[in-house]
Amino acid sequence: MQTSAEQRKRALIIAIILAAIFLASLVPLLSLARYNRPVLDDYSFAWQQAINIRQGLSFPGLRAAIENVSRYYYGWQGTFTGIAAMTLRPGVADYRLYTLSTAILLAALIFSTLFLLRSTKLFNWTQTLLVGAPLLFLAVQYVPNIREAFFWYNGSVLYTLLYCVQLVWLGLGLRLFKREGRSKALTAAVLILSFILGGANYITALLGVLFAAAIAACAFMFKKSRAQKTVFVLSFVLALAGLAISAAAPGNAVRGAALTGLSPVSAIIKSFLYAGRDLLYWTDPSTLLVIVALLPLFARAAERSGYKFKYPLLVMLASFCFFAAQNTPALFAQGEASAGRMRDIVWFMYLWLVFGNAFYLTGWLVNRLPEEKLFGKKRTYLALVAVALALCAVRWENTSGVTAAVCAEEMSSGRAQLYAQKWDARHEYLTAAPERDVELEAILDENSPYATIAPDSDIQESPDWWYNQALGYFYDKDTIRLKTS
């Protein structure tokens, strides 16, 4: 029989192996990032900063963020936090730095995920890696839209990065909830982020309000101190205020004029249908294998926590409602919730849904059956793992949709290199050409196969097209046209 020291050593070794596998799986993404280039709204939100730099203004990025928030709030969209974040992209002053976008987003995802897991105080650092590495592996390798999750800065910062900020906010909230004494720094961070997240994308902002309401309700349910109750109620008020300010933006009406949304009731009903579909589609052998493998760890952590886990059905129902709520803003505004960057963060939250419910249900069972009865028979447990592993192999027969495989194929085919070469040539010409009116070769055409990191559209023949104008402002040109044969 192994001693506790031997068990800790074995757990640490397994955690290091899992972390190494996950980090190794990121190598193709970071390698492909070398060929990533700014496109589309990367220029729409960055041209003001480029102008400020040319004019020699101090704090050009901060000035541009303030100007863009005002311009877009009245002319296009109210997500003030997102607009500021989209303005401050890498590569405005130095074109080459845009390739750092992928590393920044992956680092944010890793940090925020591990921070939230550790903030639950259910796991030590070794156990946090044992849970976090598989969770992160699934999150990255099966993300629905690779480009909009980790490569296109403008779309990914509004969704992926602000999702990460929300995880940090939740972690800080949990730490404050579990803290006995007061902490001014922790309180300030929770309250400030509550308002900031109200100006994020509407999925994150709505979830922020729901999370804040749930935490405030728990503060009263668990009879927290008066000061804690006050903080969490204020957190809810600030999250709601941020969302209200964002939703009230005149620019939303401008943007919404071209869209046809659903009624509030229809949007809510359809949100549940979307959530049910996603739950059935995404709960596959890969996810089940990870959950089954983690059950003993969940059981030990649940037993040590001292919680009774009395309400599994209520927790499952409430968490599913939160999961479904992510679809409501897009359905209400435009009648569908299919944009890749939206689907990406819904996928991330799906993983928290299944991991969290698996943990809670395990805790409920542990309080009714001793852990040794649940997982004491190693043959039975290993049989479960073997079945899950066999089922998992079905999915891995075709790795074409796995992120690492897609990124590796992009580079081996030469598509990524060709795309980057064309963009570099365009950038060099726009930077060096003295002409005020320019014509540019197409980047996406029949001779340039679609690349994962490439958008699905380019400039057009008309200089009045929004993308043409954004490039013109950024590179200080009067007109930009697509060259025709």
C-alpha positions in Angstrom: 0.0 0.0 0.0 1.4 3.4 -1.0 2.1 6.0 1.7 0.6 9.5 1.4 4.0 10.9 0.4 4.2 8.3 -2.4 0.7 9.2 -3.6 1.6 12.9 -3.7 4.7 12.2 -5.6 2.8 10.0 -8.1 0.1 12.7 -8.5 2.8 15.4 -9.1 4.4 13.3 -11.8 1.1 12.7 -13.5 0.3 16.4 -13.3 3.6 17.3 -14.9 3.1 14.8 -17.7 -0.5 16.2 -18.4 0.8 19.8 -18.3 3.7 18.8 -20.7 1.2 17.2 -23.1 -1.0 20.3 -23.1 1.9 22.6 -23.6 3.3 20.5 -26.4 -0.2 20.6 -28.1 0.2 24.4 -28.3 3.4 24.3 -30.4 1.5 24.1 -33.7 -0.6 27.1 -32.7 2.3 29.2 -31.7 4.2 28.1 -34.9 1.3 29.1 -37.1 1.0 32.4 -35.3 4.2 33.5 -37.1 2.1 33.8 -40.2 -0.8 35.6 -38.6 -1.5 39.1 -39.9 -4.0 41.9 -39.0 -7.2 42.0 -41.0 -10.7 43.5 -41.3 -11.7 45.2 -38.0 -8.2 45.0 -36.7 -7.7 48.1 -38.9 -11.2 49.6 -38.2 -10.4 49.9 -34.5 -6.6 50.6 -34.9 -6.5 53.4 -37.5 -7.2 56.1 -34.9 -4.2 55.0 -32.9 -2.1 55.0 -36.1 -3.1 58.6 -36.8 -2.2 59.6 -33.3 1.2 58.0 -33.7 1.8 59.9 -37.0 0.8 63.1 -35.3 3.3 62.5 -32.4 0.6 62.6 -29.7 1.4 61.3 -26.2 -0.4 58.2 -25.1 -1.7 57.4 -28.6 -3.3 54.1 -27.6 -5.2 55.6 -24.7 -6.4 58.5 -26.7 -7.5 56.2 -29.5 -9.4 54.0 -27.0 -11.3 57.0 -25.6 -12.1 58.3 -29.1 -13.2 54.9 -30.4 -15.5 54.3 -27.4 -17.2 57.6 -28.0 -17.4 57.1 -31.8 -18.7 53.5 -31.8 -21.0 54.0 -28.8 -23.0 56.5 -30.8 -22.4 55.0 -34.2 -22.2 51.2 -34.1 -22.1 49.3 -30.7 -22.2 49.9 -27.0 -19.7 47.4 -25.7 -17.4 50.0 -24.3 -14.9 47.6 -22.7 -14.7 45.6 -25.8 -14.1 48.6 -28.0 -11.3 49.8 -25.8 -9.7 46.4 -25.8 -10.1 46.0 -29.6 -8.4 49.4 -30.1 -5.3 48.4 -28.1 -4.1 45.7 -30.4 -0.5 44.6 -30.9 1.2 45.7 -34.1 0.0 49.2 -34.6 3.4 50.8 -34.2 5.3 47.7 -35.3 3.5 45.5 -37.8 5.5 42.4 -36.7 4.2 42.4 -33.2 0.7 41.3 -34.3 2.0 37.7 -34.3 2.0 38.0 -30.4 -1.8 38.0 -30.4 -2.0 34.2 -30.2 0.5 33.9 -27.3 -1.3 36.6 -25.4 -4.7 34.9 -25.8 -3.4 31.4 -24.9 -1.6 32.8 -21.8 -4.8 34.6 -20.7 -6.8 31.4 -21.1 -4.2 29.3 -19.2 -3.9 31.8 -16.3 -7.6 32.5 -15.9 -8.5 28.8 -16.0 -6.0 27.7 -13.4 -6.7 30.8 -11.3 -10.4 30.0 -11.1 -9.8 26.4 -10.2 -7.3 27.3 -7.5 -9.7 30.0 -6.2 -12.3 27.3 -5.4 -9.9 26.1 -2.7 -11.0 22.6 -3.5 -7.6 21.6 -5.1 -4.0 22.1 -4.2 -1.6 23.2 -7.0 -0.9 19.6 -8.1 -4.6 18.8 -8.3 -5.3 22.1 -10.0 -2.9 20.9 -12.8 -4.5 17.5 -12.8 -7.9 19.1 -13.5 -6.8 22.2 -15.4 -4.5 20.5 -18.0 -7.2 18.2 -19.5 -9.8 21.0 -19.3 -7.5 23.4 -21.2 -6.5 20.6 -23.7 -10.2 20.1 -24.6 -10.9 23.8 -24.7 -8.1 24.6 -27.1 -8.0 21.4 -29.3 -11.8 21.2 -29.9 -12.6 24.9 -30.1 -15.3 25.5 -32.8 -13.6 28.4 -34.6 -9.8 28.4 -34.3 -9.2 31.7 -36.1 -11.7 33.7 -34.1 -10.6 32.2 -30.8 -6.9 32.6 -31.0 -5.7 34.3 -34.2 -8.0 37.2 -35.2 -7.2 39.7 -32.5 -10.3 41.9 -33.0 -12.8 39.1 -32.6 -10.9 37.0 -30.1 -10.1 39.9 -27.7 -13.8 40.8 -27.5 -14.8 37.2 -26.7 -12.0 35.0 -25.7 -10.0 37.6 -23.7 -13.0 39.0 -22.0 -14.2 35.5 -21.2 -10.8 35.1 -19.5 -11.3 38.3 -17.5 -14.6 37.0 -16.3 -12.9 33.8 -15.0 -10.5 36.0 -13.1 -13.4 38.0 -11.7 -15.2 34.9 -10.6 -12.0 33.6 -9.0 -11.6 36.9 -7.1 -15.3 36.7 -6.1 -14.8 33.2 -4.7 -11.8 34.3 -2.7 -13.7 37.2 -1.3 -16.7 34.9 -0.5 -14.5 32.5 1.4 -12.5 35.2 3.2 -13.2 35.7 6.8 -11.7 39.2 7.2 -11.9 42.3 4.9 -9.7 43.0 2.0 -9.9 46.5 0.4 -7.8 45.4 -2.6 -9.9 42.3 -3.3 -13.2 44.2 -2.8 -12.1 47.0 -5.2 -11.0 44.5 -7.8 -14.3 42.6 -7.7 -16.4 45.8 -7.9 -14.3 47.4 -10.7 -14.4 44.3 -12.8 -18.1 43.9 -12.2 -18.7 47.2 -14.1 -16.0 46.6 -16.7 -17.5 43.3 -17.7 -20.8 45.0 -18.2 -19.2 46.6 -21.2 -17.9 43.3 -22.6 -19.6 41.3 -25.4 -23.3 40.7 -24.5 -22.8 37.0 -23.7 -20.1 37.8 -21.1 -22.0 40.8 -19.8 -25.3 38.9 -19.3 -23.5 36.0 -17.7 -21.8 38.5 -15.4 -25.1 39.9 -14.2 -26.4 36.3 -13.6 -23.2 35.2 -11.8 -23.3 38.4 -9.6 -26.9 37.8 -8.7 -26.2 34.1 -7.8 -23.2 35.0 -5.7 -25.2 37.7 -3.9 -28.0 35.3 -3.2 -25.5 32.7 -1.9 -24.1 35.4 0.4 -27.5 35.7 2.1 -28.1 31.9 2.0 -24.9 31.1 3.7 -25.2 34.0 6.2 -22.1 35.9 5.2 -21.1 39.0 7.1 -23.0 42.3 6.4 -19.9 43.7 4.7 -19.7 40.7 2.3 -23.4 40.9 1.5 -23.1 44.6 0.7 -20.1 44.0 -1.6 -21.9 41.3 -3.6 -25.1 43.3 -3.9 -23.0 46.2 -5.1 -21.2 43.9 -7.5 -24.6 42.9 -9.0 -25.7 46.5 -9.3 -22.5 47.5 -11.0 -22.6 44.6 -13.4 -26.2 45.4 -14.3 -25.4 49.1 -14.7 -22.5 48.3 -17.1 -24.8 46.1 -19.2 -27.6 48.8 -19.1 -25.2 51.5 -20.3 -23.9 49.2 -23.1 -27.4 48.2 -24.1 -28.6 51.8 -24.2 -26.0 52.9 -26.8 -27.5 54.7 -29.8 -25.1 52.8 -32.0 -26.9 49.5 -31.2 -29.9 50.9 -33.1 -27.8 51.8 -36.0 -26.2 48.4 -36.2 -29.5 46.6 -35.5 -31.3 48.3 -38.3 -29.8 45.8 -40.8 -30.6 42.8 -38.6 -33.8 40.9 -37.8 -34.0 39.5 -34.3 -36.4 37.4 -32.4 -38.9 38.5 -29.7 -37.6 38.2 -26.1 -39.8 35.1 -25.5 -38.8 33.4 -28.7 -35.1 34.2 -28.1 -35.3 32.6 -24.6 -37.1 29.5 -25.9 -34.7 29.0 -28.7 -31.7 29.6 -26.3 -32.7 26.4 -24.5 -33.0 24.5 -27.7 -29.6 25.6 -28.8 -28.2 24.7 -25.3 -29.7 21.2 -25.5 -28.3 20.6 -29.0 -24.9 21.7 -27.9 -25.0 19.5 -24.8 -25.9 16.5 -26.9 -23.4 17.2 -29.6 -20.4 18.2 -27.5 -20.7 15.5 -24.9 -18.6 13.0 -26.7 -16.1 10.2 -25.8 -13.2 12.6 -25.4 -15.0 14.7 -22.8 -16.4 11.6 -21.0 -12.9 10.0 -20.8 -11.5 13.1 -19.0 -14.5 13.2 -16.6 -14.3 9.5 -15.8 -10.5 9.7 -15.2 -11.0 12.6 -12.8 -13.8 11.1 -10.7 -11.5 9.7 -7.9 -9.9 13.2 -7.6 -13.3 14.8 -7.5 -14.4 12.4 -4.8 -11.4 13.1 -2.6 -11.7 16.9 -3.0 -15.5 16.8 -2.3 -15.0 14.7 0.8 -12.3 17.1 2.2 -14.4 20.1 1.4 -17.0 19.4 4.1 -19.9 20.4 1.9 -23.0 18.3 1.8 -23.9 18.8 -1.9 -27.6 18.5 -1.1 -29.1 19.9 -4.3 -27.7 18.2 -7.4 -30.9 18.6 -9.4 -31.1 22.3 -8.6 -27.5 22.9 -9.4 -27.8 21.1 -12.7 -30.9 23.0 -13.7 -29.5 26.4 -12.7 -26.2 25.8 -14.5 -28.0 24.7 -17.6 -30.1 27.9 -17.5 -26.9 29.9 -17.3 -25.5 27.9 -20.1 -28.6 28.5 -22.3 -28.6 32.3 -21.5 -25.4 32.7 -23.5 -27.4 32.3 -26.7 -30.1 34.8 -25.8 -28.4 38.1 -26.7 -27.5 37.1 -30.3 -30.8 35.5 -30.9 -32.7 38.6 -29.7 -30.5 40.9 -31.7 -30.0 39.0 -35.0 -32.1 35.9 -34.9 -29.1 33.4 -34.7 -26.2 32.6 -32.5 -23.7 31.1 -35.0 -20.7 33.5 -35.1 -17.5 31.6 -34.5 -16.2 33.8 -31.7 -19.5 33.4 -29.9 -19.5 29.7 -30.3 -16.0 29.6 -28.9 -16.8 31.0 -25.5 -20.1 28.9 -25.4 -17.8 25.9 -25.8 -15.5 27.1 -23.0 -18.5 27.5 -20.7 -19.8 24.1 -21.7 -16.6 22.5 -20.3 -17.2 24.3 -17.0 -20.8 23.1 -17.1 -19.9 19.4 -17.4 -16.8 19.5 -15.2 -18.7 21.4 -12.5 -21.8 19.2 -12.6 -19.6 16.1 -12.5 -17.8 17.4 -9.4 -21.1 18.3 -7.7 -22.8 15.0 -8.5 -19.7 13.1 -7.3 -19.8 15.2 -4.0 -23.5 14.3 -3.6 -22.6 10.5 -4.0 -19.6 10.7 -1.7 -21.9 12.1 1.1 -24.1 9.0 0.7 -21.5 6.3 -0.1 -17.9 6.2 1.2 -15.3 7.0 -1.4 -13.9 3.4 -1.1 -17.2 2.0 -2.1 -17.4 4.4 -5.1 -13.9 3.8 -6.4 -12.5 1.1 -4.2 -12.8 -1.6 -6.7 -10.0 -0.8 -9.1 -11.1 -3.3 -11.7 -14.5 -1.7 -12.0 -13.0 1.8 -12.3 -10.3 0.7 -14.7 -13.0 -0.9 -16.9 -14.8 2.4 -17.0 -11.6 4.2 -18.1 -11.0 1.5 -20.7 -14.5 1.8 -22.2 -14.2 5.6 -22.3 -10.7 5.3 -23.9 -12.0 2.9 -26.5 -14.9 5.3 -27.3 -12.5 8.2 -27.5 -10.4 6.4 -30.1 -13.5 6.7 -32.4 -13.1 10.4 -32.5 -9.4 10.4 -32.8 -9.6 8.3 -36.0 -10.1 11.5 -37.8 -8.0 14.3 -36.3 -8.8 16.8 -39.1 -10.8 19.0 -36.7 -8.3 19.0 -33.9 -6.7 22.4 -33.5 -3.1 21.2 -33.4 -3.6 19.0 -36.5 -5.3 21.9 -38.4 -2.5 24.3 -37.6 0.2 21.8 -38.6 -1.5 21.1 -41.9 -1.8 24.8 -42.7 2.0 25.1 -42.4 2.9 21.8 -44.2 0.6 22.7 -47.1 2.3 26.1 -47.5 -1.0 28.0 -47.4 -0.1 29.9 -44.2 3.3 31.0 -45.7 1.7 32.1 -49.0 -0.9 34.1 -47.1 1.7 35.9 -44.9 3.9 36.6 -48.0 1.0 38.3 -49.8 0.1 40.4 -46.7 3.7 41.4 -46.1 4.0 42.6 -49.7 0.8 44.6 -49.3 2.0 46.1 -46.0 5.4 47.0 -47.5 3.8 48.7 -50.5 1.3 50.7 -48.5 4.1 51.8 -46.1 6.5 52.9 -48.8 4.4 54.0 -51.7 4.3 57.8 -52.1 1.0 57.7 -54.0 -2.1 58.9 -52.2 -4.4 56.8 -54.4 -3.4 53.1 -54.6 -4.6 49.9 -56.2 -3.8 46.6 -54.5 -3.6 43.0 -55.6 -6.1 40.6 -54.1 -4.9 38.4 -51.3 -7.7 35.9 -51.4 -8.3 34.6 -54.9 -8.3 31.3 -56.8 -4.5 31.2 -56.6 -4.5 31.7 -52.8 -6.2 28.7 -51.1 -8.2 29.6 -48.0 -6.0 29.5 -44.9 -7.3 28.9 -41.4 -5.8 32.2 -40.3 -7.2 34.1 -43.3 -10.6 35.9 -43.2 -13.2 35.1 -45.8 -13.3 38.6 -47.3 -10.9 41.3 -48.6 -11.0 44.8 -49.9 -13.3 45.6 -52.8 -13.2 47.6 -56.0 -15.1 50.5 -54.5 -12.9 52.8 -52.4 -16.0 53.5 -50.3 -16.1 50.0 -48.9 -15.5 50.1 -45.1 -12.4 47.9 -45.2 -10.8 49.9 -48.0 -11.5 53.1 -45.9 -10.0 51.6 -42.7 -6.8 50.6 -44.5 -6.6 54.1 -46.0 -6.9 55.8 -42.6 -4.4 53.4 -41.1 -1.8 53.8 -43.9 -2.5 57.5 -44.6 -3.9 57.0 -48.1 -6.8 58.9 -49.8 -8.3 56.0 -51.6 -7.6 52.3 -51.8 -9.1 50.1 -54.6 -8.9 46.4 -55.5 -6.9 46.0 -58.7 -8.9 44.3 -61.4 -7.5 42.4 -64.4 
